[in-house]
Amino acid sequence: MIRLRRRTADIGERASALAEALDAGGHRFEPGAAQRARTLLGKLDERLRLSGDHTVVALAGATGSGKSSLFNAVAGLDLSTVGARRPTTSTATAAVWGSDGAEALLEWLEVPRRHHVSSDGAAASEDDPLHGLVLLDLPDHDSTELAHRLEVDRLVELVDVFVWVTDPQKYADAALHRRYLSRLAGHDAVTLVVLNQADRLAPDAVQACRRDLARLVAADGLRDVDVLTTSARTGDGVDRLRHELAAAVGRRTAWSERLGADLDAAALELGAWLGDDEPDPREVASAPETRDLVEAFADAAGVPSVVRAVEADYRRDAVGTAGWPVTRWGRRLRPDPLRRLGLPGVGSAGSRRADGGPGAGEVESVRRSSLPAPNAAQRARVDLATRRIADRAGAGLPQRWADAVRAAAQPPAGDLTDALDQAVVRTDLGLRRPVIWRLLGALQTLLLLAAVVGLGWLLALAALGWLKLPQPETPYWGPMPVPTLMLVGGLVLGALLGALVRLWAGAGARRRGARVRSRLHEAVAEVAHQRVLDPVAAVLADHRAAREALRRAGGPR
């Protein structure tokens, strides 16, 4: 008998899950499979809207199989033309038991040839076991007329239950098995196969034929389908067929069983374009390939040049602020290494807050640095790093998804260059002059002032002596005259302090360079996340969402 194999109450939820999978997968699904799934969703919406009290059963078969005779035998009326002269129309014929609510369904099926089965002139009563049955006699699926075959293909996609009628001569026909039965694998619950014209064979031959047909049907993927034997001419087996149809009608669930099987088939087909799992985006973000990517981005962004400029700027500012005054004026006349790169130096009006944003009342503006564009070697390093990220993130994914990961990991070169430049420009380089340099600069000024005062004092004493004028008593500090001590001490201490400042500036420049390198790497890492890792993670998230949605929609059991 035709069996109920799956729950059918959640058809709507499963359809919603299939729609979610299509939305998540998008163009990453094979277009034909995706289009068939969308067509199914459209059909499902229409079938849910129409009568659920009627069960649409299609009798399909090849030319000469006795399908129309069986149709008339089930209906108990001569509704369909039989024999060698088949109707030339490409439409099906419908026999309806209980017409209330069936008209809209038949309009959707586009079946104009309709007959309402009645008993003694009255419509079939609700006590009739077949009440609610819409039985279709389809055109021959092997007809020489293309329109006939197209009509069969169209209705096979819409009906609730299939009854495939064949005969002892054509039961192994490849057109039946390859074109129809094998494509309906998984629809066991709504499929029945009938070996008609059994009266032409001896009983033993009929059973042998039936067993061979059952074997072929099982090979088509329909392992739980009953194979009945009938003879429309003698009436043998017709009551069994009517009983099976009555059972399908009595359940009132054949339409949802069919839709459920269709959802299973669509989920299986789409699932073939998904992997069993996907890499964890967090693992990709923490992989060695990501560190290589950040290093490649940093090199392309000119971070080494900025770090060198920051260290040079620090030494220049330190010496210019706290160095020996005799030489520091020339040092301060040297060009600012950061300004040459289009970056603000120490004390510049372009300095930003520690968080890298615009200051209070300041409108953020987009500006570019003067850093050189990445050269060919740097671009090649970036390309290699992004390919390695894509290879790791796309490992184990089907080709279309791996291609999507690869495309997501390859941002446009111009956009990437601009993003890296802005990351450098907007990073707070921490170029604040240490207070110690100001204090040392003030001390250097005092030492220079002491030397100047000492020199002036000595010159004044010399002038008084040359003019033979009385000289004031010169104070001493130990054995040294104070003026001489002021001159020599100011110059010597200033020079020593200047030398120490150079040493301290070198160490401080390296420390500041390390801090700036860390900040720039953080800014570049954010660009790497925004332009590469986040798009890749979005593709992986889509794959996960599609995979989980297909699991809810049906798919493998």
C-alpha positions as a Python dict, from the first residue, in 0.01 Angstrom:
ca = {
    (1, 'M'): (0, 0, 0),
    (2, 'I'): (99, 366, -29),
    (3, 'R'): (256, 446, 309),
    (4, 'L'): (301, 760, 513),
    (5, 'R'): (675, 781, 581),
    (6, 'R'): (730, 1133, 717),
    (7, 'R'): (560, 1385, 940),
    (8, 'T'): (365, 1635, 733),
    (9, 'A'): (245, 1890, 987),
    (10, 'D'): (564, 2096, 954),
    (11, 'I'): (552, 2150, 576),
    (12, 'G'): (533, 2527, 622),
    (13, 'E'): (831, 2535, 857),
    (14, 'R'): (1034, 2314, 626),
    (15, 'A'): (948, 2536, 330),
    (16, 'S'): (1059, 2842, 527),
    (17, 'A'): (1384, 2663, 608),
    (18, 'L'): (1439, 2587, 238),
    (19, 'A'): (1380, 2955, 157),
    (20, 'E'): (1635, 3050, 425),
    (21, 'A'): (1886, 2811, 272),
    (22, 'L'): (1834, 2965, -72),
    (23, 'D'): (1876, 3315, 69),
    (24, 'A'): (2193, 3217, 255),
    (25, 'G'): (2343, 3019, -32),
    (26, 'G'): (2253, 3262, -307),
    (27, 'H'): (2466, 3225, -619),
    (28, 'R'): (2688, 2972, -441),
    (29, 'F'): (2427, 2704, -524),
    (30, 'E'): (2419, 2560, -874),
    (31, 'P'): (2171, 2784, -1064),
    (32, 'G'): (1958, 2498, -1197),
    (33, 'A'): (1919, 2338, -855),
    (34, 'A'): (1839, 2673, -693),
    (35, 'Q'): (1580, 2754, -961),
    (36, 'R'): (1410, 2416, -914),
    (37, 'A'): (1394, 2476, -540),
    (38, 'R'): (1239, 2821, -590),
    (39, 'T'): (988, 2673, -832),
    (40, 'L'): (901, 2414, -568),
    (41, 'L'): (842, 2686, -309),
    (42, 'G'): (606, 2862, -551),
    (43, 'K'): (420, 2535, -615),
    (44, 'L'): (406, 2464, -243),
    (45, 'D'): (248, 2801, -169),
    (46, 'E'): (-18, 2740, -433),
    (47, 'R'): (-94, 2385, -318),
    (48, 'L'): (-126, 2494, 45),
    (49, 'R'): (-372, 2761, -64),
    (50, 'L'): (-591, 2512, -254),
    (51, 'S'): (-819, 2234, -134),
    (52, 'G'): (-665, 1998, 116),
    (53, 'D'): (-973, 1775, 104),
    (54, 'H'): (-894, 1649, -244),
    (55, 'T'): (-619, 1410, -346),
    (56, 'V'): (-486, 1440, -701),
    (57, 'V'): (-378, 1104, -843),
    (58, 'A'): (-219, 1074, -1186),
    (59, 'L'): (-235, 762, -1401),
    (60, 'A'): (74, 778, -1621),
    (61, 'G'): (198, 526, -1869),
    (62, 'A'): (331, 449, -2212),
    (63, 'T'): (133, 405, -2533),
    (64, 'G'): (-57, 76, -2532),
    (65, 'S'): (-13, 7, -2160),
    (66, 'G'): (-388, 10, -2100),
    (67, 'K'): (-371, 320, -1881),
    (68, 'S'): (-692, 473, -2016),
    (69, 'S'): (-877, 143, -1987),
    (70, 'L'): (-767, 125, -1624),
    (71, 'F'): (-880, 486, -1575),
    (72, 'N'): (-1227, 395, -1706),
    (73, 'A'): (-1234, 80, -1492),
    (74, 'V'): (-1160, 273, -1174),
    (75, 'A'): (-1417, 541, -1262),
    (76, 'G'): (-1672, 281, -1370),
    (77, 'L'): (-1746, 494, -1679),
    (78, 'D'): (-1610, 528, -2032),
    (79, 'L'): (-1450, 867, -1981),
    (80, 'S'): (-1124, 830, -2174),
    (81, 'T'): (-1084, 701, -2528),
    (82, 'V'): (-901, 370, -2547),
    (83, 'G'): (-753, 155, -2818),
    (84, 'A'): (-527, 239, -3109),
    (85, 'R'): (-691, 575, -3168),
    (86, 'R'): (-572, 795, -2883),
    (87, 'P'): (-696, 1153, -2847),
    (88, 'T'): (-474, 1403, -3019),
    (89, 'T'): (-514, 1658, -2742),
    (90, 'S'): (-212, 1723, -2523),
    (91, 'T'): (-424, 1776, -2210),
    (92, 'A'): (-520, 1531, -1938),
    (93, 'T'): (-865, 1402, -1851),
    (94, 'A'): (-994, 1433, -1493),
    (95, 'A'): (-1247, 1225, -1304),
    (96, 'V'): (-1362, 1394, -982),
    (97, 'W'): (-1535, 1228, -687),
    (98, 'G'): (-1696, 1510, -487),
    (99, 'S'): (-1669, 1842, -671),
    (100, 'D'): (-1697, 2086, -378),
    (101, 'G'): (-1371, 2283, -365),
    (102, 'A'): (-1215, 2100, -659),
    (103, 'E'): (-1269, 2368, -923),
    (104, 'A'): (-988, 2596, -808),
    (105, 'L'): (-758, 2295, -782),
    (106, 'L'): (-840, 2188, -1138),
    (107, 'E'): (-788, 2543, -1262),
    (108, 'W'): (-441, 2541, -1104),
    (109, 'L'): (-372, 2203, -1265),
    (110, 'E'): (-498, 2345, -1598),
    (111, 'V'): (-705, 2035, -1672),
    (112, 'P'): (-1000, 2140, -1889),
    (113, 'R'): (-1142, 1788, -1955),
    (114, 'R'): (-1332, 1716, -1634),
    (115, 'H'): (-1593, 1458, -1542),
    (116, 'H'): (-1775, 1444, -1210),
    (117, 'V'): (-1828, 1081, -1112),
    (118, 'S'): (-2179, 1017, -979),
    (119, 'S'): (-2394, 726, -882),
    (120, 'D'): (-2744, 708, -1030),
    (121, 'G'): (-2718, 1068, -1145),
    (122, 'A'): (-2623, 1199, -801),
    (123, 'A'): (-2286, 1333, -702),
    (124, 'A'): (-2057, 1097, -516),
    (125, 'S'): (-2150, 1100, -148),
    (126, 'E'): (-1910, 1155, 136),
    (127, 'D'): (-1958, 789, 225),
    (128, 'D'): (-1796, 688, -101),
    (129, 'P'): (-1440, 569, -21),
    (130, 'L'): (-1317, 766, -322),
    (131, 'H'): (-1490, 1091, -221),
    (132, 'G'): (-1228, 1366, -264),
    (133, 'L'): (-1033, 1185, -537),
    (134, 'V'): (-923, 1374, -849),
    (135, 'L'): (-801, 1105, -1089),
    (136, 'L'): (-608, 1221, -1396),
    (137, 'D'): (-551, 1023, -1714),
    (138, 'L'): (-229, 1177, -1850),
    (139, 'P'): (-116, 1172, -2212),
    (140, 'D'): (131, 897, -2301),
    (141, 'H'): (476, 981, -2165),
    (142, 'D'): (641, 818, -2473),
    (143, 'S'): (416, 991, -2724),
    (144, 'T'): (567, 1105, -3052),
    (145, 'E'): (396, 1438, -2987),
    (146, 'L'): (626, 1668, -2790),
    (147, 'A'): (327, 1854, -2644),
    (148, 'H'): (203, 1529, -2487),
    (149, 'R'): (537, 1462, -2318),
    (150, 'L'): (561, 1820, -2192),
    (151, 'E'): (213, 1795, -2043),
    (152, 'V'): (311, 1477, -1859),
    (153, 'D'): (625, 1642, -1726),
    (154, 'R'): (426, 1945, -1609),
    (155, 'L'): (159, 1749, -1425),
    (156, 'V'): (405, 1506, -1270),
    (157, 'E'): (544, 1808, -1085),
    (158, 'L'): (199, 1904, -950),
    (159, 'V'): (0, 1592, -860),
    (160, 'D'): (-13, 1436, -514),
    (161, 'V'): (11, 1065, -598),
    (162, 'F'): (170, 883, -892),
    (163, 'V'): (34, 560, -1038),
    (164, 'W'): (271, 438, -1308),
    (165, 'V'): (101, 192, -1541),
    (166, 'T'): (310, -39, -1755),
    (167, 'D'): (265, -375, -1927),
    (168, 'P'): (462, -698, -1969),
    (169, 'Q'): (621, -572, -2291),
    (170, 'K'): (737, -228, -2174),
    (171, 'Y'): (791, -262, -1799),
    (172, 'A'): (1171, -236, -1844),
    (173, 'D'): (1149, 63, -2079),
    (174, 'A'): (1439, 301, -2009),
    (175, 'A'): (1216, 604, -2076),
    (176, 'L'): (999, 510, -1777),
    (177, 'H'): (1282, 430, -1536),
    (178, 'R'): (1542, 693, -1624),
    (179, 'R'): (1317, 984, -1705),
    (180, 'Y'): (1058, 941, -1432),
    (181, 'L'): (1094, 672, -1166),
    (182, 'S'): (1463, 733, -1088),
    (183, 'R'): (1394, 1108, -1061),
    (184, 'L'): (1121, 1037, -806),
    (185, 'A'): (1351, 854, -566),
    (186, 'G'): (1235, 934, -215),
    (187, 'H'): (870, 965, -319),
    (188, 'D'): (790, 608, -212),
    (189, 'A'): (504, 726, 8),
    (190, 'V'): (309, 866, -287),
    (191, 'T'): (406, 623, -563),
    (192, 'L'): (239, 308, -690),
    (193, 'V'): (345, 92, -985),
    (194, 'V'): (90, -117, -1173),
    (195, 'L'): (171, -403, -1411),
    (196, 'N'): (-139, -401, -1633),
    (197, 'Q'): (-254, -652, -1896),
    (198, 'A'): (-171, -941, -1663),
    (199, 'D'): (-430, -1149, -1847),
    (200, 'R'): (-187, -1186, -2138),
    (201, 'L'): (51, -1404, -1932),
    (202, 'A'): (28, -1726, -1740),
    (203, 'P'): (9, -1683, -1359),
    (204, 'D'): (371, -1793, -1308),
    (205, 'A'): (492, -1557, -1579),
    (206, 'V'): (290, -1272, -1426),
    (207, 'Q'): (460, -1318, -1087),
    (208, 'A'): (803, -1344, -1247),
    (209, 'C'): (732, -1023, -1439),
    (210, 'R'): (610, -851, -1123),
    (211, 'R'): (922, -950, -927),
    (212, 'D'): (1150, -827, -1204),
    (213, 'L'): (960, -499, -1222),
    (214, 'A'): (986, -460, -842),
    (215, 'R'): (1362, -515, -871),
    (216, 'L'): (1393, -243, -1134),
    (217, 'V'): (1179, -3, -932),
    (218, 'A'): (1395, -63, -623),
    (219, 'A'): (1703, 3, -836),
    (220, 'D'): (1544, 338, -929),
    (221, 'G'): (1555, 433, -559),
    (222, 'L'): (1190, 349, -481),
    (223, 'R'): (1246, 63, -238),
    (224, 'D'): (914, 85, -49),
    (225, 'V'): (681, 97, -349),
    (226, 'D'): (418, -172, -405),
    (227, 'V'): (388, -328, -751),
    (228, 'L'): (30, -436, -829),
    (229, 'T'): (-89, -657, -1113),
    (230, 'T'): (-413, -570, -1292),
    (231, 'S'): (-613, -643, -1600),
    (232, 'A'): (-844, -367, -1714),
    (233, 'R'): (-1005, -609, -1959),
    (234, 'T'): (-1101, -876, -1702),
    (235, 'G'): (-1118, -651, -1398),
    (236, 'D'): (-858, -851, -1203),
    (237, 'G'): (-672, -632, -956),
    (238, 'V'): (-890, -324, -1019),
    (239, 'D'): (-1055, -353, -678),
    (240, 'R'): (-709, -367, -513),
    (241, 'L'): (-612, -53, -702),
    (242, 'R'): (-934, 121, -595),
    (243, 'H'): (-862, 17, -237),
    (244, 'E'): (-512, 172, -254),
    (245, 'L'): (-653, 492, -398),
    (246, 'A'): (-925, 500, -130),
    (247, 'A'): (-658, 459, 138),
    (248, 'A'): (-461, 753, -3),
    (249, 'V'): (-778, 964, -24),
    (250, 'G'): (-890, 865, 325),
    (251, 'R'): (-569, 988, 485),
    (252, 'R'): (-619, 1340, 341),
    (253, 'T'): (-242, 1384, 370),
    (254, 'A'): (-114, 1268, 31),
    (255, 'W'): (-63, 1626, -86),
    (256, 'S'): (157, 1704, 215),
    (257, 'E'): (341, 1372, 178),
    (258, 'R'): (418, 1467, -182),
    (259, 'L'): (534, 1814, -83),
    (260, 'G'): (740, 1669, 199),
    (261, 'A'): (911, 1431, -43),
    (262, 'D'): (971, 1721, -282),
    (263, 'L'): (1129, 1920, 2),
    (264, 'D'): (1350, 1623, 82),
    (265, 'A'): (1456, 1596, -281),
    (266, 'A'): (1525, 1971, -310),
    (267, 'A'): (1724, 1968, 12),
    (268, 'L'): (1925, 1669, -106),
    (269, 'E'): (1997, 1833, -441),
    (270, 'L'): (2102, 2161, -283),
    (271, 'G'): (2294, 1974, -15),
    (272, 'A'): (2518, 1830, -285),
    (273, 'W'): (2650, 2185, -327),
    (274, 'L'): (2738, 2220, 41),
    (275, 'G'): (3014, 2072, 252),
    (276, 'D'): (2957, 1863, 562),
    (277, 'D'): (3113, 2139, 771),
    (278, 'E'): (3303, 2465, 736),
    (279, 'P'): (3614, 2605, 907),
    (280, 'D'): (3556, 2811, 1219),
    (281, 'P'): (3613, 3181, 1132),
    (282, 'R'): (3774, 3231, 1475),
    (283, 'E'): (4032, 2965, 1397),
    (284, 'V'): (4100, 3127, 1062),
    (285, 'A'): (4145, 3467, 1231),
    (286, 'S'): (4399, 3323, 1475),
    (287, 'A'): (4587, 3110, 1222),
    (288, 'P'): (4949, 3175, 1120),
    (289, 'E'): (4819, 3275, 776),
    (290, 'T'): (4638, 3569, 937),
    (291, 'R'): (4958, 3689, 1105),
    (292, 'D'): (5130, 3667, 768),
    (293, 'L'): (4843, 3865, 616),
    (294, 'V'): (4879, 4145, 872),
    (295, 'E'): (5255, 4156, 814),
    (296, 'A'): (5200, 4178, 438),
    (297, 'F'): (4943, 4456, 484),
    (298, 'A'): (5176, 4642, 719),
    (299, 'D'): (5457, 4624, 466),
    (300, 'A'): (5227, 4742, 187),
    (301, 'A'): (5097, 5026, 406),
    (302, 'G'): (5453, 5155, 461),
    (303, 'V'): (5460, 5080, 833),
    (304, 'P'): (5839, 5022, 835),
    (305, 'S'): (5889, 5365, 674),
    (306, 'V'): (5658, 5529, 927),
    (307, 'V'): (5835, 5361, 1217),
    (308, 'R'): (6174, 5479, 1090),
    (309, 'A'): (6034, 5831, 1046),
    (310, 'V'): (5889, 5825, 1398),
    (311, 'E'): (6225, 5721, 1544),
    (312, 'A'): (6407, 5988, 1343),
    (313, 'D'): (6148, 6247, 1447),
    (314, 'Y'): (6190, 6148, 1812),
    (315, 'R'): (6570, 6185, 1795),
    (316, 'R'): (6537, 6513, 1606),
    (317, 'D'): (6292, 6654, 1860),
    (318, 'A'): (6491, 6529, 2159),
    (319, 'V'): (6816, 6680, 2036),
    (320, 'G'): (6641, 6993, 1918),
    (321, 'T'): (6474, 7037, 2257),
    (322, 'A'): (6730, 6911, 2510),
    (323, 'G'): (7053, 6888, 2310),
    (324, 'W'): (7356, 7113, 2348),
    (325, 'P'): (7229, 7461, 2253),
    (326, 'V'): (7543, 7534, 2051),
    (327, 'T'): (7450, 7264, 1797),
    (328, 'R'): (7078, 7202, 1846),
    (329, 'W'): (6966, 7503, 1645),
    (330, 'G'): (7107, 7349, 1329),
    (331, 'R'): (6942, 7016, 1414),
    (332, 'R'): (6601, 7180, 1434),
    (333, 'L'): (6648, 7328, 1088),
    (334, 'R'): (6659, 6980, 936),
    (335, 'P'): (6336, 6868, 757),
    (336, 'D'): (6074, 6690, 966),
    (337, 'P'): (6082, 6321, 857),
    (338, 'L'): (5711, 6271, 940),
    (339, 'R'): (5597, 6578, 751),
    (340, 'R'): (5781, 6447, 448),
    (341, 'L'): (5545, 6145, 468),
    (342, 'G'): (5239, 6369, 508),
    (343, 'L'): (5203, 6277, 878),
    (344, 'P'): (5185, 6522, 1170),
    (345, 'G'): (5497, 6554, 1380),
    (346, 'V'): (5542, 6640, 1746),
    (347, 'G'): (5328, 6931, 1855),
    (348, 'S'): (5159, 6947, 1512),
    (349, 'A'): (4811, 7089, 1476),
    (350, 'G'): (4717, 6761, 1316),
    (351, 'S'): (4773, 6567, 1638),
    (352, 'R'): (4481, 6346, 1730),
    (353, 'R'): (4339, 6203, 2044),
    (354, 'A'): (4472, 5877, 2181),
    (355, 'D'): (4170, 5694, 2039),
    (356, 'G'): (4256, 5809, 1689),
    (357, 'G'): (3933, 6009, 1644),
    (358, 'P'): (3892, 6380, 1579),
    (359, 'G'): (3937, 6616, 1869),
    (360, 'A'): (3658, 6805, 2043),
    (361, 'G'): (3479, 7028, 1797),
    (362, 'E'): (3695, 6896, 1514),
    (363, 'V'): (3530, 6773, 1197),
    (364, 'E'): (3686, 6450, 1070),
    (365, 'S'): (3823, 6493, 721),
    (366, 'V'): (3968, 6246, 480),
    (367, 'R'): (4324, 6315, 379),
    (368, 'R'): (4603, 6110, 236),
    (369, 'S'): (4960, 6059, 340),
    (370, 'S'): (5260, 6095, 111),
    (371, 'L'): (5363, 5734, 162),
    (372, 'P'): (5458, 5563, -165),
    (373, 'A'): (5210, 5317, -316),
    (374, 'P'): (5289, 4948, -266),
    (375, 'N'): (5546, 4820, -512),
    (376, 'A'): (5518, 4501, -714),
    (377, 'A'): (5688, 4286, -450),
    (378, 'Q'): (5459, 4416, -175),
    (379, 'R'): (5148, 4358, -388),
    (380, 'A'): (5265, 4005, -464),
    (381, 'R'): (5315, 3941, -93),
    (382, 'V'): (4962, 4065, -20),
    (383, 'D'): (4817, 3846, -297),
    (384, 'L'): (5000, 3542, -164),
    (385, 'A'): (4881, 3610, 193),
    (386, 'T'): (4517, 3651, 85),
    (387, 'R'): (4534, 3331, -122),
    (388, 'R'): (4664, 3141, 180),
    (389, 'I'): (4377, 3276, 389),
    (390, 'A'): (4131, 3171, 119),
    (391, 'D'): (4287, 2825, 91),
    (392, 'R'): (4260, 2772, 466),
    (393, 'A'): (3905, 2909, 494),
    (394, 'G'): (3785, 2722, 184),
    (395, 'A'): (3936, 2388, 279),
    (396, 'G'): (3678, 2112, 245),
    (397, 'L'): (3414, 2334, 83),
    (398, 'P'): (3263, 2260, -260),
    (399, 'Q'): (3418, 2444, -552),
    (400, 'R'): (3156, 2717, -582),
    (401, 'W'): (3187, 2801, -212),
    (402, 'A'): (3566, 2785, -224),
    (403, 'D'): (3555, 3027, -518),
    (404, 'A'): (3327, 3256, -315),
    (405, 'V'): (3573, 3248, -25),
    (406, 'R'): (3858, 3328, -265),
    (407, 'A'): (3665, 3622, -411),
    (408, 'A'): (3581, 3753, -63),
    (409, 'A'): (3948, 3738, 35),
    (410, 'Q'): (4054, 3951, -263),
    (411, 'P'): (3948, 4313, -202),
    (412, 'P'): (3994, 4557, -494),
    (413, 'A'): (4356, 4676, -499),
    (414, 'G'): (4266, 5047, -508),
    (415, 'D'): (4022, 5020, -218),
    (416, 'L'): (4273, 4824, -14),
    (417, 'T'): (4549, 5079, -76),
    (418, 'D'): (4319, 5363, 33),
    (419, 'A'): (4206, 5172, 341),
    (420, 'L'): (4564, 5099, 449),
    (421, 'D'): (4666, 5460, 392),
    (422, 'Q'): (4374, 5586, 600),
    (423, 'A'): (4460, 5336, 872),
    (424, 'V'): (4807, 5488, 896),
    (425, 'V'): (4682, 5848, 874),
    (426, 'R'): (4420, 5802, 1145),
    (427, 'T'): (4642, 5616, 1389),
    (428, 'D'): (4754, 5817, 1691),
    (429, 'L'): (5133, 5789, 1674),
    (430, 'G'): (5172, 5913, 2031),
    (431, 'L'): (5402, 6197, 1924),
    (432, 'R'): (5398, 6390, 2249),
    (433, 'R'): (5714, 6557, 2369),
    (434, 'P'): (5822, 6408, 2703),
    (435, 'V'): (5833, 6654, 2991),
    (436, 'I'): (6189, 6544, 3069),
    (437, 'W'): (6310, 6691, 2740),
    (438, 'R'): (6158, 7027, 2831),
    (439, 'L'): (6323, 7016, 3170),
    (440, 'L'): (6657, 6918, 3020),
    (441, 'G'): (6613, 7190, 2759),
    (442, 'A'): (6560, 7445, 3034),
    (443, 'L'): (6871, 7313, 3214),
    (444, 'Q'): (7070, 7342, 2892),
    (445, 'T'): (6950, 7700, 2857),
    (446, 'L'): (7064, 7775, 3213),
    (447, 'L'): (7405, 7615, 3145),
    (448, 'L'): (7443, 7819, 2828),
    (449, 'L'): (7335, 8130, 3013),
    (450, 'A'): (7591, 8054, 3285),
    (451, 'A'): (7862, 8012, 3021),
    (452, 'V'): (7762, 8339, 2854),
    (453, 'V'): (7757, 8520, 3187),
    (454, 'G'): (8095, 8367, 3278),
    (455, 'L'): (8238, 8471, 2941),
    (456, 'G'): (8100, 8824, 2979),
    (457, 'W'): (8237, 8849, 3330),
    (458, 'L'): (8584, 8741, 3214),
    (459, 'L'): (8571, 8983, 2923),
    (460, 'A'): (8471, 9264, 3156),
    (461, 'L'): (8761, 9182, 3391),
    (462, 'A'): (8999, 9174, 3095),
    (463, 'A'): (8874, 9510, 2970),
    (464, 'L'): (8918, 9668, 3312),
    (465, 'G'): (9271, 9533, 3329),
    (466, 'W'): (9354, 9660, 2981),
    (467, 'L'): (9221, 10003, 3073),
    (468, 'K'): (9428, 10001, 3400),
    (469, 'L'): (9109, 10056, 3594),
    (470, 'P'): (9051, 9922, 3944),
    (471, 'Q'): (8914, 9566, 3930),
    (472, 'P'): (8658, 9429, 4171),
    (473, 'E'): (8757, 9127, 4374),
    (474, 'T'): (8683, 8806, 4177),
    (475, 'P'): (8505, 8537, 4380),
    (476, 'Y'): (8640, 8180, 4377),
    (477, 'W'): (8481, 7843, 4408),
    (478, 'G'): (8759, 7637, 4549),
    (479, 'P'): (9063, 7695, 4334),
    (480, 'M'): (8856, 7813, 4034),
    (481, 'P'): (8740, 8169, 3973),
    (482, 'V'): (8365, 8176, 3953),
    (483, 'P'): (8355, 8339, 3606),
    (484, 'T'): (8591, 8077, 3467),
    (485, 'L'): (8392, 7804, 3641),
    (486, 'M'): (8070, 7938, 3493),
    (487, 'L'): (8216, 7951, 3141),
    (488, 'V'): (8393, 7616, 3144),
    (489, 'G'): (8133, 7442, 3353),
    (490, 'G'): (7844, 7566, 3137),
    (491, 'L'): (8014, 7458, 2816),
    (492, 'V'): (8145, 7124, 2943),
    (493, 'L'): (7830, 7024, 3130),
    (494, 'G'): (7616, 7134, 2834),
    (495, 'A'): (7824, 6924, 2595),
    (496, 'L'): (7815, 6621, 2827),
    (497, 'L'): (7443, 6658, 2881),
    (498, 'G'): (7396, 6689, 2504),
    (499, 'A'): (7588, 6365, 2451),
    (500, 'L'): (7373, 6192, 2714),
    (501, 'V'): (7060, 6330, 2548),
    (502, 'R'): (7169, 6172, 2219),
    (503, 'L'): (7210, 5834, 2391),
    (504, 'W'): (6879, 5862, 2570),
    (505, 'A'): (6708, 5980, 2249),
    (506, 'G'): (6831, 5671, 2065),
    (507, 'A'): (6686, 5438, 2329),
    (508, 'G'): (6366, 5642, 2352),
    (509, 'A'): (6330, 5645, 1975),
    (510, 'R'): (6345, 5266, 1966),
    (511, 'R'): (6083, 5239, 2241),
    (512, 'R'): (5854, 5485, 2065),
    (513, 'G'): (5911, 5306, 1736),
    (514, 'A'): (5804, 4977, 1898),
    (515, 'R'): (5487, 5139, 2037),
    (516, 'V'): (5405, 5300, 1704),
    (517, 'R'): (5469, 4972, 1522),
    (518, 'S'): (5226, 4798, 1759),
    (519, 'R'): (4958, 5066, 1707),
    (520, 'L'): (4998, 5061, 1332),
    (521, 'H'): (4981, 4682, 1327),
    (522, 'E'): (4656, 4703, 1523),
    (523, 'A'): (4517, 4952, 1271),
    (524, 'V'): (4634, 4738, 979),
    (525, 'A'): (4490, 4426, 1146),
    (526, 'E'): (4154, 4602, 1164),
    (527, 'V'): (4176, 4667, 790),
    (528, 'A'): (4265, 4300, 737),
    (529, 'H'): (3953, 4202, 932),
    (530, 'Q'): (3728, 4450, 753),
    (531, 'R'): (3853, 4383, 400),
    (532, 'V'): (3948, 4014, 412),
    (533, 'L'): (3863, 3819, 726),
    (534, 'D'): (3513, 3958, 781),
    (535, 'P'): (3402, 3898, 418),
    (536, 'V'): (3548, 3546, 437),
    (537, 'A'): (3371, 3488, 770),
    (538, 'A'): (3046, 3610, 609),
    (539, 'V'): (3078, 3346, 335),
    (540, 'L'): (3145, 3077, 597),
    (541, 'A'): (2849, 3201, 801),
    (542, 'D'): (2630, 3179, 489),
    (543, 'H'): (2750, 2823, 432),
    (544, 'R'): (2669, 2731, 790),
    (545, 'A'): (2328, 2898, 772),
    (546, 'A'): (2247, 2724, 443),
    (547, 'R'): (2364, 2388, 578),
    (548, 'E'): (2160, 2416, 898),
    (549, 'A'): (1854, 2544, 710),
    (550, 'L'): (1871, 2252, 467),
    (551, 'R'): (1893, 2015, 761),
    (552, 'R'): (1565, 2161, 891),
    (553, 'A'): (1411, 2159, 544),
    (554, 'G'): (1469, 1789, 493),
    (555, 'G'): (1785, 1649, 344),
    (556, 'P'): (1946, 1321, 451),
    (557, 'R'): (1779, 1128, 728),
}
